[in-house]
Amino acid sequence: MKYNNSYWEELPQEGKEAASKLGYTQETWDADEVPEICNKYWEDLDNDQQQGAKEMGHDESSWNNLQVTRKNSTYLLYISHLCFVLGSFFYLQLSIVSMRWDQYVRDHHVPQNVLGEDDDDIWEEWSHENNHADILEFREDFWVQYERNNILGASSYAAMGLIEMYSNRNSFALQTLMVPLGGLVGMANALHIAGSSMKYGSTVSLTFYLLSCTQLDLFFAGSAMECVVSYADLAGFDGVWLLYVDSLACLLWLYCALAGVAVEFDFSLKGIFLKEKASTPCSPLSCWQQKSDRYRH
């Protein structure tokens, strides 16, 4: 659309008049909110609106193509929200699995020198010496669940980030690259790296998530807490508190994801049942903030 990269004050008079015919105000134009008129196909526009669209550089074909593109982008954003919820859920499951393993090895008094080993033979020797044959099965089950949840969480976040990058391809920002990078590093880490080396890949992945944050919000808080846990683990710190902080961080992520879905659901209810003007769908990492702002008043 013509004047896409201009603020309202920068528009010539004819540009403001054309935008007004399409339902824009200074506030909605500068906030990049799409008026209801702009969600209509060409044949549903009246003469003034069609004239406004022409003055903005559209004809019937380009205008209708814009509607298809906008609807596809909306569907992609909904898929992105689903990826955010699923990824946060799998990361929370990962944290719960880690807590169960930690409690299990504490109950069985597994020494630190064995816990730090990746060699199956060492574990078999220790379990045989201490009559804990069941720990081998529990350990194998733990790693299967750990790897599965790690891969699913990382791949869901990577998909969320890639969809958001595609949806915002015309206004690229470096932060949008961080979430897919973090997810892809996390996937590679879970698939191809074993043992203690996983800590380093996990730390890199979580650092990318932290760098994706553009404001001090709950996703930032969760990412910062995850980084603290990861760096503390690398530094050799140990304790149940690390697992509790990890779980709390994952709960914050899940809250952000569910709050974002609540915002989109609220938009849909207004559009379908209340016949109010539809709001522009928001990306997953910003929707929860809109929910907080709306219900705070």
Secondary structure, 3 states (H helix, E strand, C coil): CCCCCCCHHHCCHHHHHHHHHCCCCHHHHHCCCCCHHHHCCHHHCCHHHHHHHHHCCCCHHHHHHHHHHHHHHHHHHHHHHHHHHHHHHHHHHHHHHHHHHHHHHHHCCCCHHHHCCCCHHHHHHHHHHCCCCHHHHHHHHHHHHHHHHHHHHHHHHHHHHHHHHHHCHHHCCHHHHHHHHHHHHHHHHHHHCCHHHHHHHHHHHHHHHHHCCCCCCHHHHHHHHHHHHHHHHHCCCCCHHHHHHHHHHHHHHHHHHHHHHHHHHHHHHHHHCCCCCCCCCCCHHHHHHHHHHHHHC
